[in-house]
């Protein structure tokens, strides 16, 4: 897709300059210029143009001072820019320039330099644009006291746009933020803050950080609607930005409606033949393509091409050609036309931006892809090389790369070529060449990951580039099975772990790094406070958006608060990074995990099985203290289908034995080490939805009958949650909550469950009306075990709003995540606490995961809607075993086996009733076993006896 940079090409040059103009002698001329500016502001360009022409004629017959002529030339030049009359705008700008030079009017010169820069910008002469923009800003900086904040913001904003065009993203962001600061100095009166926020959104969108992009785009739209009105042409740029975000979230229908509105507004105000109309038809065509409406897409692309050619809008014509070529290339049709369109677009891009730019890199990438489709080796590798050149790529120094996404894509494309050649010829040299690309691809991914701060953006990025890891895994597997060189095995394992639950892992490590870096508690408390305010603002925004009758004023305030709190958090993190370098060093050390690191942590009786389920293949690692194996099976589609069948059979209490045995063959028979009784499973993709305990072997035995099973989100998380940092020394042992529910929501056994366990363990309980959020917050850090027997509400669209229900309200996942809970085990005795939205790289975004974020190393969670009475039996039995000193995984296993042994009703022995709870995370026991005390007692008696004998002998 062509990179979207929604330009407010109305480049806001002194939007209200006439309103704030210095006092002049002719009230008539002043008032006329104010009228012209207001009409421009309203989008009534033709009417404004006619008045400006009339005013200049009137001035020719007057004897007014030159300053009035200069101001009117300036106003007319500004309107001519809107109408695409660039030569006329140049002429009038230069007339004004001469007058201001003769008058030695620095303020006037700064304004007219800006206008001339705009003229050059629209004629795609970026060097001259920068020259005049810089002149304008330098003059304004020297005489800043003579300019209003809006006028200072104009120059910062305009420079930011050019820097963005030329790939200087950081410099552009700094200037957008400077423009924002100027505009916020004046809280009253009209402002173009909406356009500045769109610029900031562009930078985030360029880096695929959709969370922050959406934050600024939504605020921009809110301001723009208040400032300009719904059908004003200035709002179309904000609509475009929001439509692009909707498109990236795959909400194509809503995005299409926004762009249709853009077409309507722009044709009305600019006419059918204008560069903005050309842009809108290109945008509309791209959305139709993504929505697989290819005929409509081609129709609108051709409209855009026609408008671009007729108006000689070279840049927008190039965008339309590139987008149409991309559609053809992706569909593997019209290869000759694709090549011609891309070459014509590149010719325009290089004249405007030079040979190194995102646009050139993107077009050359698709030229390479087009040659891949044709299997033309020489041309393919020429375009691969040219794409890297256009992206300013140096594999040994990534600091100056300008197009990292395009270069990463072209490195993946290069790998695809070698894979195709290997598939055709079986020549291993092609695999080696593909293998050599892996480190370069990973290095770019690491570089890009630093641009993301939010969970949603990091997960989205991980999903987008998961194919890199699957492709690399396939290469490593093939080379390992041919050469038996362990370096391929090590690399395969590293790729399987990369980006797996990475956001959760990074957040857990971040908590440790802050603790060990000496950051004062006062700053950490400030961070927590800001996070809580930001979380509350986001939650209010979510509910306000969902409301059938939202409060517009409150909604606007929330959008603003979200930006303010985000700024405060960013400023705090700058302090962390600047004043506490140890924190920065720890944060970005990216230490790779090795297979030996895992083996050192495993005991003699444990095997760790980790899966990677790709689009086509299942990869399985089995790691024990002594050995490691890697298996691959081309079974992804069959496996996914059977997992869904098994889950459905369990929930609907149907016989699942056949599917259970089939999945055992897929997942266990060859992968499992039958000599190791303890099993840690790292599932992937849909495998996270099923309990492996119910898989049946050839002897029709459940896996749980022979193995003690626990789960982990990734191997790194498995090791991390064993760290001493996450082992807490609590005053109390057990704390339970159980609200009362009525009617169909009734949990008749939950109160009995909590009361009985509390009595057994001498724990503390909150039942019925006493089971409040407030009590949870007051006590959450004082007990080793938190037991929550309640209802859960799952929100698959927005998992941060998954909820646990208390008697006085709901506790959301986002609230839990930032709570810093110091408990060793959370038992979520509620429905679906381990279920949620599935993200391929990050796993299931569940309620249980929120407790991991809060720092709880062990979670017992449910995979479906659990039955009330049976849950009580299993939970009581679990604590009986846990209290004997068994590990958490052993205690849960024995509780399930106890249930099966004591349940005579065949129907109630169905896996639905007993297998829904699983243990994720640290498995360590919470109490010393009786066996330990027994042997300790014997040793003590023997020791005392020996001591007594010796004492008697000596006496």
N, C-alpha and C positions, 0 to 999 in steps of 0.2 A: 504494500500500500504506500502511496506517496506520503512522505512525512507531512503532517498537518502543522502549519504554522499560521493560525488564523490571524491575519494582520489587521489591525485597525488602521488600514491604509489611509483612513482619514487622518493619518498621523496627527494626533491631537495638537495642532499648533495653535497655541493661545486661543483655546476654544472660546474663551470669554474675553479676549484681549480688548475688543472694542468697548465692552462694558466697563473695563477697568482702565481705559485709555486716559492719558493725562488731559488736563483741562485745555480746551482749544477755544478760539475766538468765535468760530462759526457753529452755533447750536444746530443749524440746519444740517450741515455736513456730519456733525457728530451723531445726530439722531438717525440720519439715513444709514450710516455705517453700523449703528446698533441694530437697526431693522434688518439689514443684510445679514449680520452675524446671527441674529435670532432665527431668521428663516433657514440659514444653513444648519443651525442646531436642530431645527424641526425637520430637516431633510427636504426642504422645499428649495432645491438648488436652482432650478430654472427661473423661478420667480426672483430669487436673490440675485441671480446673474443679470436679469433684465434691469433691476433697480440699480445695480452697480454700473452698468453701461450708461444708463441715463444720468447718474450722478457725475460720472467723469465728463460727460458732455457739458453738463451744467458748470462744472469746475473750469472747463476750458474758457468759458466766457466770463469768468470771475477774476478778481484780482487778489484772491486769498493767498496767504503765505504758503511756501512750498510744503510745509509740514502736512497740510491738509490733503495735498495731492498724494504725498507719500502714504498717508494712512489709507486713502481710498484705493490706490494701486495695490496696497497690501491686502485689503479686504477682497478686491476683485480677483487677485491672484489666488487667494485661498479657495474661492468658489470655483475657479477654473480648474483647480486640481480635482475637486469632487466630480466635475463633469468630464474629466479626462482630456482637457484642453491644455496640455502641458507646455507647448510652445508659447501659447498666449500667456500662460502663467509665468514662464521664464521672462518674457518681455516686460510684463508689469512688475515683476519682482526686481528686475534690474533697474527699471525706472525709479522705483522706491529706493533701491540701494544707493543710486547716485545722489539722490536728495539727502539721505541720511549721512552719507559720507561728507557731502559739502557742509552739512550742519554739524558734523562731528558729534552726531547723536548716537552714543554707545547703546542705549536702550533700543532705539529703532534698528540699529545695525544687528543686534543680537536676534531680534525678531525676524528680520528679513533674511539673515543667514539661514535661519531655520527653515523658512519657506523655500529658499533655493535648494536646500538639502532635500526637502520633500520632492521637489521637481526631479532632481537627479535620481532619487530613490525610485520613483515611478517609471523612470526610463532605464532602470536596472544598472545605473552607474554607481556602484557601491563605494568606489574609492572617492569620487567627488562628494557623494553623500556624507561619508564620514568626515571629510575635510570641512564641509560647511556646518555639520552638526557640532563638531568639536569647537569650531570658531565661535558658534553661538553659545555653547555651554561655558567656554572659557570667559567670554565677555560677561555672561550672567554671573559667574562665580566671583569675578572681580568687583561687580557692582550689585551683589546679592541683595543689598538693602533697598535697591530700586525696583526689584521684581517681586511680584506676588509668588507665594508658594506654588500656585498652579503653573506659573510660567517657568519656574525652575524644574518642576516635575515634567513639563513637556520635553525639555532637552534630555533629561535622564531617561525618559521613556523612549524617545526616538533613538538615542544611541543604543539602548538595550535591544531594540528590535534589530538593528543592523548587526550587532554582535551575535545575536541569536542566529541570524541568517548565515553568518560566516563561521558558525560552529563554536563560537566562544561562549559556551553555556554558562560557565561560572561568572564571567564578566557581565553577561546579560542579566543573570539573576541578581547580582549586586546592584546593578543600575535600576532594575525594576523595583527592588526593595527601597532604593534611595528615592525613587519617584513616589512610592507609597508613603514614605515618611513625610515628604513635602506636602502631599495632599492631606494627610491626617493632621497637619498643623492647623488647617482651616476646617473646622467642623461644620461651618455653615456655608450655604450657597451651593451652586452647581459644581460638579466635579467629574473628572473622567477616571475615578478610582476603579470603576468597573473594568475599564480597558487595561489598566495596570494589572489587575488581578487575573485577567485573561492571559496576559503576558507571562505571569508567574506560573499559571496553569500550564502554559505551553512547555515551559522548561521541565516541569514534572512529567508531563505527558511524553516528552521526548525521551526521558529516562524510564518510561513505563511505570512511573510511580503514580498509579491511578488514584490512590487514596488522597494524596495531597493535591493532585490535579483537580479532582472532583470538589475538594474543599474550597479551592479558590474559584473554580468555574461556577459553582452554585452561588457563592457570595457575589461574584461578578454579575450574574443574572439578576439576583435580587436588587442590587444597586441600579443596574441598567434599566430595569422595568420602572423603578421609581424616578430615575433621572430622565430617561428618554421617552418612555412609553412603549407599549407592546409592539407597535407597528412602525417604529422609527428605524431607519436604515442602520443607525449606529448599533442597534441591538442585534442585528444579524450576525455580527462578528462573535457576539457572546453565544447566540444560538448555535453557531457553527462549532464552537469549542465544546459546548455541552453535548451536541450531537455526536462529536467524535468520541467523547467519553462513553456515551450510551452504546456506541458501536463497539468499542473495545470490551464492553461488558456483554456484548452479543444481544443487546436490546435494539435490534435493527428497526423494528416497526416504529417505535417511538422516535428514533433518530431520523427516520425517513420523514415523518410528519414535521419535525422541526426544520429540516432542510427544504421541504416543500414550502413552508412558510417563508423561508429565506428567499426562495425564487420569486414568490409573489411580491414581497416587499421590495426587493431589488429591481425587479422589472418595472414596478410602479415608480420608483424614485430615480433610478439611473437609466431606465429604458432597457429594451431587450438586448441591445448590443453594448455591453460594458464588461470590463474585466471581472467585476464582482459577480455579474450574472454568469459569466463563463465559469468562475470558481464554483458557484452553487450547483450548476448542472454537473460538474465533475464530482462534487461531493455526493450528489444524489445518485449518480451512476455507480460510484464506489459502494454505496450502501445497498443498492439493488444487487450488485454482484455478490456481496457478502450474504445477502438473503437468498442467493441462488435464483434470482430473477434475471437471468442473463440477457434476455431479449430487451427488457426495459433498461438494463445497464448499458447495453450497446447503443440503444436509441439515444440515451441521455449523454453518453460520451460523444456521440457524433454531433449533438446540439452544441456541446461545449467546444468541440473543435471548430465548428462553423463560426461561433461567436468569436473565439480567439483569433481566427484567421481574419475575420472581417474588421476587428478592432485592432489588429496587430499587437495583441497582448501576449508578448513572447513568453513571459514567465508562466502565465496561466494556460497558454496553449501547450507549453512543454509539460506542465502537470497533467493536462488532459491526455496527451499522447502517452506519457509514462503509465498512467493508470489503465488506459485501454490496453496497452501492450502487456501489462502485468496480468490482466484478465485473460488475454489470449495465451500467454505463456503458461499460466497455472492450469489452463484447460488443455494445453498441448495442441492448440489449433493455430492456423495462420502464422506459421513460423516466419515467413518472409516479411509479412506485414508487421509482425512484432519487431523484427530486427530494424526495419525502416523507421518505425515510430520511435524506438529507443534511441537510435542514432541521431534523429532530428532533435529529440529532446535534449540529448547530451550536448549537441552543438550549442543550443541556447543556454543551457546551464553553465557550460564552461565559459561562455562569453560574459555571463553575469557574475558567476562566483569563482571562476578559475577551475583548475583541474582537480582541486581538492575540496570536496564538499559532500554533504549527505546526499544531495540530489544526484550528483554524478555517480557516487558510489552505489546508490540504489539502482540506477538505470543500468550500470555496468554489471551489477550482480545478476540482473534479469537477462542481460545479454549472455552471460555465462550459463545461466539456467536454460536459456533457449538453445544454446549449443549442446548442452547435456542431453536435451530432448532429441537433438539430431545426431548425437554420438560423434560430434566433430571435435577430436582431441586437441588439435593445435589451436583452433579458435577458442575452445573452452578455456585452456590454460592461459591464453593471452588475456582473456577478460577477467580471469581469476586474479592475475597479476595487476591488471589495471584497476580492479575494484580495491585491492589493498592499497595501491598508490593513491587513489581518490580518497580513501579513508585515513591517509597519513599513518599507515600501519608499520611499526617497527617491532618485530616480535621480541626484541631484547630490551625495548624501552616503550612502555605503553603510556607514558605520561603525556605524550603529545598527540595521541590518536584522536581523530575528530569524528569518526563514524564507527564506534565500537559495535553497534548492532549489525550494521551491514557487513563488517569484516567477520564477525562471528558467524553470520549466516553464510558467507562465502567460504569460510573454513569448513563448515558442515557440508556445503555443496561439494567441496573438493573431496571430502571423505566419501560422499555418495558416489562420486566418479570411481574411486578406487574399489569400493565395494562392488559396484556393477562389473568392473573389469575382473575382479576375483570370481564373482559368480559365473562369468562367462568362460574364464580360462583356467581357474583353480591355481593360478600362479601366486605363490605366497608373498612374493615381493610387493604385490598390491596391498596385502594386509599390513605389511610392515610400514608402508608409506601412510596408510590410514592411521595406524597406531601412532606414528610420529606426530600426527596432528592433534592428538588428544590433549597433550599438555598445553598447547597453544589455545585450544578451545576453552579449557578449564581456566587458564590464566585470565582470559577475557571475561568469563563468567564471574570470577572472583572480583575483577575490577568493577563490573556493573553492579554486583550485589551491594557494594558500598553506597550506592545511590538511594537505597531503599531504607526506610525507617519503619513503616507500618507493617503489621502482620499481613494484611490483605495484599499489599503490593509485593511483599517477599514471596508469598504463596503463589501469586499469579506469575511472577517471574520464574519460580521453580517449575511450575507446570508448563510454561512456554518452552523451556529448554530441557525438559526431561528427556527428550529424544536424543540429546547429546550423550547422555549417560547410557541410555539403552544401546545406542549405536556403538559406543566405546566398549560396553560390556560384551557385546557380540564379537567384536574384534579380539578382545582379550581372551575370551573363551576359546575361539578358534585357534589362536596362536598358542595358548597354553596346552590344548589337547594335541597340538602337533609337536611342539618343542619341549613340553614339560618343564619349561623354565618358570620358576616361582615368581619372577618379576611380573609376569602376566597375571598370575593369580592375585598378587598383591594389588596391582593396578585395578583389576576387575572388582575386588572387594572395595577399594577406595571409591570407585565410581558408583557402586551400589549404595554406598552410605552418603554420598554427596547430595546435599539438598533434601535428605530424608529427615523430616521433623527438624529442619535446621533452625527455624525461627524459635521454636520452643527451646532447643538446645542452647542457642545464643542468648536467650533471655535468662536461662538458668545460670549460664556462665557469667553473664553480665552482673548478676547479683553477687556472685563470688568476687569478681574482679573489683567491684566497688568496695566491698568489705576489705579486701586485702590491699587496696591501693591507698588507704589512709584518707579517703574522702570523709570529711566530718559528718557526724550524724545529723547535724542541723541542715546540711545541704541535702542529705538523703531524705530527710523528713519534708523538706521543701519540694523535692521532686515528687514525693508521694502525694503531697497536697495538690500540686498542679495536675498530676495525673488523675486524681479523683475528680477535680473540677472539670477537666477535659472530658473524662468519661461520663460525668453527669450531663454535661452539655450535649455530647453525642447521643446519649440516651433520650434526652428531651427532644432533640431534633428528630430522632427516629420516630418517636410517638407523634410529634407534631405533623410530620410528613404523612403519617398513616391516618391522621384524623380526617373525618369527613368535613369538618369545618375548622381548618387551621386558623390560628391567630396570626395574621400577617406581621403585625408589629413584633410579637414575641418571636416568631420565626426568624425575622431579620436580625433581632438581637442575638439569637442563638448562633446564627451564621457568623456574626461578628465575634462573639465570645470564643467560638471554636478557633478562629484565627489568632485571637489574642493569647489564648492559653497555649496554643501550638508554638507561637513565637517565644513565650516565656520558657517553655520546655527546651526549645532549641538553644536559647541563650544560656540556660543552665548547663546543657551538655557541652557547649563551647567552653564553659568554665572548667568542667570536668576534664576535658581534653587538654586544655591549656595549662591549668595549674597542677594537674596530677598526671604527669607523663607515664607513670607506671600503669595507670588505668588504660591509657591509649595503647601502650605496648601489649598489654595482656589482651585487649579487645581485638586487635588485628593480627595476632600471632598466627592464627590459622594452622595450628599444629595438626598434621595428618595423623590419623589413627592407623596403627599397623595390626596385622593379625596376631603378632606376638604379644602386643599389649593386651589383647583379649585373652589369649591363652594363659597369660600370667595371672589373670583374675579368675579363671575357672578352676573349680576343684576337680578331683579325679572322677567324680560321678556326674558331671554336668556336661551337656551338649547345648550349643547355641545354634539355632537354625534361623537363618535370615533369608527372606525371599525378596526378589525384585520381579514384579509382574508387569511386563511391558505390553506394547500393543500386539506383539506376536508371540513372545517367548516368556517362559517362566525360568528365572535363574535362581538356584538355591545353593547357599553356602551352609555346610555343616562344620562347625568349629568345636573341637574338643581340646583338652590340654595337650594332647599328643599329635593331633592330626587336623587337616582341613581338606574338604572336598568341595568341588564346584560342579554342579549339574545344570544342564540346559534342556528345556523341553518346549517344542513348538506346539503348545497346548493352551495358549492364552484364552482364545475364544471359548473353547470347551470348558475350561476351568471356570471362567467367569459365569457362564450359564449354569453350571452345577452348583456354584456357591449360592447364587440367587435361588435356585431350586431348593437347596438344603435349608436356607434361611426361611423361605416361605413354608416349607413342610414343618419346620419346628414351630413357627408362630401359629400355624393353623392346626397344630397337633396331629399331623398326618404321619404315616410311616415314612421314615427317612433313611432306612437301613441301606437301601440300594445306592442312593446318592452318597451316603456316608462312606460306604466301601469304595466307591469310585474315587472320591476325593482322597481317601487314604492312599490309593494307588498313585494318584497324581502328586500328592504332597509329601508322602511319608515313606512309602515302601523302599525306594532306593536311597532316599535322603537320610533316613534315620539311622542312628547308632543304637542298636538294641541293648548294648551293654551299659549304656549310661541312663540311669533312672530319672535324673532331673533334666528338664528340658526348658530352655528359654527360647521363646518363639518371637521373632521380629516379623510380623506380617506386613503385607504391602497391598495397596489398592483394595479390592473388595474382600481380600482375605481377612481384613480387620473386622468384618461383620460376623464372623462365625467363631464359635469356641472349638478349638481343635480336640478338646477332650472327648467329643462325641464321635470322632472318626472311628470307624470299625476296621480291625485288621481281618486277615483271612480266617481267623478262628472265631470271628464274630464278637470279639472283645472290644469294648470301648478303650480308647487310648488311655483314659484316666485310670484304668484298672492296672496298668503297668508303668505309668509315668506320672511324675509330679510336674505340672506345667504352669509356667507363668509367661507373661508377655512384656514386651518393651517396644517403644515407638521407634527406636533405632539402636544400633549397637553403641553409638556414642552416648545416648541417653542411659542405656543400661549401665555403662561405666560411670557416668556422671552422677547418677542417683545413688551410687554406692559410696560416693565421696563423704568424708566425715562432716563436711559443711552442712549436708542435708540430714544429719542424724542429730536429733534434738533431745536434750535432757529436760523432760517436763516434770512439773510438780505432781500433776495428776495423771492417772492412767487412761481413763475412759470417760467420754462425754457423749451423751445421746440426745437426739431431738426427734420428736414425733408429734406434729400437729394433728388435730382432729379434722376429718373430712366427713361429709354427709352425702347421702343419696348414692348415685352411681360412682362418685369419687371416694366413697368410704374405704378406708384401710382398716378393717376391723381388727386385724392382728398386729398392726404396727405398734400401737401403744403397749400391748402385752409384750411384744418383742423387745422394745426398749426397756420397759420396766423389769423384765426378767433378766436381761443381760446386765443391767445396772446393778441389780441385787447380787448377781453371781460374781461380778467383778468389783463390788463396792464402788461403783462409778457414780457419776452425777448425771441426772436426767432432767430434761425439760419436756413436759408432756402437755398436749392440748393447747390451751390458750397461753401457757407459759413458754411454748416453743416459738420464740421470737427471733427475728434477725438481730435485734439489739443484744439478746443473750448470746447469740452465736459470736458476734463481734467481741463481746467482753471476755469470752472464755476460750476462743479458738487457739490461743497460744499457750494455754496452760495444761493441755492434756495431750498425751501421746496418741490417742485414737479419737477421731471424730466419727460418730455414727449418725447418719442422717436417714431416718425412715420417713420418707415424705413422697410427694408427687414431684415430677419434673415435667417441664414443658419444653419441647424441642423446637427451635426455629431454624429450619434448614437454610432459609434464604439469608439469615443474619445470625450465625451461630453465637456471636457475642451476646445475643439476647436470649440464649437458652436460660431456663430459670429453675431454681429450686423453690418450692413453696413453703413459707412459714406462716404462722398464724396471723402475723401483722404485715405480711407483704411478701414480695418476691425477691430472691437473691439471684442476680444475673451472672452469667459467665464472666462478663467484663468486670463486674464488681469483685468477684472472687479472684480473678487473675492478678489484680493489683493489691491484694490483701495481705501478702506476706504471712501466710499461715504456717506456724511452727508446730506442725503435728507430724508424727511418723507414719500415720496411716489414716486415710479417709475411706470409710465404708459408706458408699452411696447406695443405700438400700431403697432405691427409687427406680422407677421405670425408665429405660432408655438412656441411662446416664453415660453409657459408653457408645451410644449411637449418635450420629449427626451427619453433617455434610462431609462428603468424602473429597479430599484434595489429594491427587495422586502422589505428590511429593511429601506433603505434610501429614498425610494420614487423615483420620477421622477427627473433625473439629467438634469435640463432644464436651459435655459438662465435666467429665473426668479430667480432660486435658486442662481445663481452667484451674483445677486443684494442683496439677503439676506446675503450671505457671506460678502459682502462689508459693511454691517451694515444698509441697508435700511429695515425698519420694515414693510412696506406695498408695495405690488406689485400687479398691475393689469396686467394680462397676458392672452395670447390667447392659446386655446387648439387645434386650427387647422388653416388652411390657411384662414384668415379672408377676407371678401369682402371689397373692398376699399370704395365705396360710403356709404354703410350702417355703416361702422366703423366711418366715419366722423359724421354722425347724432348722433350716440350713444355717442361719445366722447364729442361733443358740449353739449349735454343734460346732461351728467355726470357732467361736470364742472358747469353748471348752478345750478344744485342741490347742488353740493359741496360748491359752493359759497354762498348758502343760510344758510350754517351751518349744513347741514345734515352730518351724518357719511359717511365714504367712502362706506360702504356696502349699506346704504340706497340710496346714490346718484347713485350707479351703478344699483341698483334694479329699481329705478324710471326712469333712462335713458332707460332701456330695456322696461319698461312698456310704456313709452312715445312713443318709436319706434313702439310697437305693436298697440298702440292707433291711431297713425298717419299714419300708412301704410295700404293703402286700397287694394293693390295688394296681393292676397292670397298667391301667390308663394313666395313673399318677406317676408311673415310672418313665413316662415319655420325657425325652430331653428338655422339652419346654419347661417342665416344672423344676428341674434341678441344675441345668447347665448354663443358665443365663448369666450367672455371675462369674467374672474372671478377674485375675489379679494382674495389674500392670505396674511394673517398676521394681523397686527393691524388695527382695524376698526375705530378708533377715528376720530371725525371731525377735519378738519384743520382750520376752522373758527367758531367763535361763531355764533349761529343762530340768525336770525332776531327776533325770539320769545324772545330770551334772551335779546336783546337790547330793545325790546318793553316793557317787564316787568321791566327791569332795569330803563327805562325812566319814566314809571308810578311811580315806587318807588321813583325816584328822585324828581318828581313833588310833590308827596304827602309829601315827607320829607321837601322840600323847603316851601310848604304851611304851614305845622305845625310849622316850624321854624319861618315863618313870623307872624303867628297868635300869637305865644308865645312872640315874640319880641314886637308886638303891645300891647299885654296885659300888659307886664311888663313896657312898656313906658307909 
